[in-house]
Amino acid sequence: MDFAPSARAQEACDNMWDFMREHVFPAEPTWAAYLAEHGEHSTPPVLEELKIEARRRGLWNLFLPKLSGMSNLEYAAVAEISGWSPVIAPEAINCQAPDTGNMETLELFATEDQRKRWLEPLLGGHIRSAFAMTEPDVASSDATNITTSIERDGDEYVINGRKWWITGVADERCEIFIVMGKTDPGAETHRQQSMVLVHRDTPGLTIERHLPVFGYQDQHGHSQLRFDDVRVPVTNRLAGEGDGFAIAQARLGPGRIHHAMRAIGMAERALALMVDRARSRIAFGQHLAEFANVQDMIANSRIEIDQVRLLVYKAAWLIDRHGAKGAKAEISEIKVAAPAVALAVIDRAIEVFGAMGVSDDTMLAGFYAWARVLRIVDGPDAVHRRTIARQELKRTPPYTG
């Protein structure tokens, strides 16, 4: 198990850091100013400029091994760097959620016609997409609970139901939704669900509202949808009827890794800000960095970040060798551990910044909100701890005396 960066990974990381320093970080105030003037769900023109530069540098679709040639372990370090600017950088290199998971899903399960119509524009960064599974009336952490119906009527499916917290919908570039619902409620529990592709402008699909996160409205949004007799061709189905649950599981493994990688980047930037603040701020006659309790916060942050990075690398290494199924416990472990570490480090940085830390004068408040959300998206902590415990209970220890 060797986590030393390959020559390819080191070159990509060096390239990514140059891109971040020369283009992404300088674009952050431009991005914020544009949203403030034109609306929180508008798309700042600087994004397309960043995309052009990323493609010129070869920093494009690195998350997909078939196209990039990079392993999950190699991509992990690049994804971490993008987490330093988690709103802008991932999309600038076309490695943003939920499009990454949707592209992986289409890569695995789409027909040739579906690939041409939807996967190719997504890979080109021309459109965006959404994954519509979560529902307001049931505990969607158990995907078998979903109640949205997908009933066949001749050569069409008729969809009825409600979805919410569907990421990306507020962005008008989001053209296609992967919708999960039940095609056969009488089938075996994990064979009741199917997935179909629904275009944004399909009659009967209503975008009811965009949901804030701790008062923040993300540029891409998290939205509530209603489907009233929405009709799509049967050819819009992904894979076969009853394959929906299996598709969801295949989709979520790599995506959870990507979230964890970016969370480490967020934690690293929070730590960098904390250190800079501690060096420059004076209280009671000395710099904050000279106080033992501040040094403890800095030290604990470094220890925790380095620990969780190794755990993420291990999970990525296992996925490269055995697939997501071979890293089931480790994926759950990093899904719990990485956001928790990010949240702890960001909280300490806020403590060192004081009142400024909870304002919009730094990105710490936004980081905190997003890190807390990461403990819920793609399965809440409690569900992943349950998975980890079940795996542990199956093991036979070498000694129990």
C-alpha positions, 0 to 999 in steps of 0.5 A: 500500500504505497501512497507516494504520488506517482509522476502523473499525480504530482504533475497534475497537483503542481498544475492544479496549484498553479491554476488555483493561485493564478486563476481560481483564488483571484476569481473568488471576489469577482464571483461573489460580486457578480452573484450579489449584483445579478442574483444568487443563482446566476452564473458568473461569466468568469466560470467559462474563462476558468473552464477554458483555462482548465481545459488548456491545462489538461485539468478536465474530467479527471474524476473519470479514470476511463478519460483521465487515465488517473486512478482514484488514488491519483485523483484524490490529491487533485480533488483535495486541492479543488476543495480549497475553493469548493464552490468554484474550483470543482466546476472549473475542472468539470469535477463537480457534484452532482454531475460527477456521479451522474456522469459516472452513472451514465457511463455505466448504464446509459444507452448509446442514444442516452450517452450522445444526448446527455453524457457528451454535453456533460463531459463537455461542461455545456450543461448540468444535471441533477439526481432526484432521489430524496423525498420530503415525506419519507426517510430517504436515507433508506432508498427503499422508502421512496414513494414516487411512482413511475407507471408504464403506459404503453411506450411511456412512463408516467411519473407522480411524486415529490422530491426535495434537496435536489442539488443543482436545479436552481441553475438553469444550465441544469437540463436533465434529471435522473429520477428514482421512483417505484415501477413495481411496488409489489416486487422484492424490496430492492427490485421495486425501484427504477431510474428514468431521465427527465428533461427540465422542461417536461410538462408536469414537472414543477420546481416549487422552491429552492431550499437554503442551507443555514440561510445560504442559497448556493449558486446551484441551489437545492430544490423541491420538485413536484411531478404531476403526470410527467410523461417520458418515453420508456427509452429514457429508462436507465438499465432495466426495470427494477435496477434503480437501487443497484444503480444508486449504490453504484453511483454513490461509492465514488461520489462519497470519496470525492466529497471526502477529498474536497472536505480535506481541502476545505479543512486545510484552507481553514487551518491556513487561515487559522494560522495566519490569523494567530500569527497576526492578531494580538490580544493581551499583549501577545500574538494569539499564536503564543497562547497554549490553547491556540497552539493546541487547536492548530496542532490538533487540526494538523493531526486530524487532517493528516489522519483522515487523509490517509484514511481517504487514500486507503479507501481510494486505493481499495476502490482502484483494486477491488471496486466500491464493493471491496471498500464498503466499510472504508467508504463509510468510514471516510464519509463519517470522518472527513466531514467531521474533521473539516467541521472541527477544524473550521470551528477552531478557525472561527474561534481564532477569528472571533466574530469575523469568523461567523461573518461573510468577511471570510469563507469560514461561515460558508465552509462550516455550513457546507461541512455540516451538510456533508454529514447528511448528503449521500447518507447521514452519519448514523447510516454509515456508522451502522454499515461500519458496525455491521462489517466489524461484527462480522469479523473474527478477531485474532484474539479475544482473551 
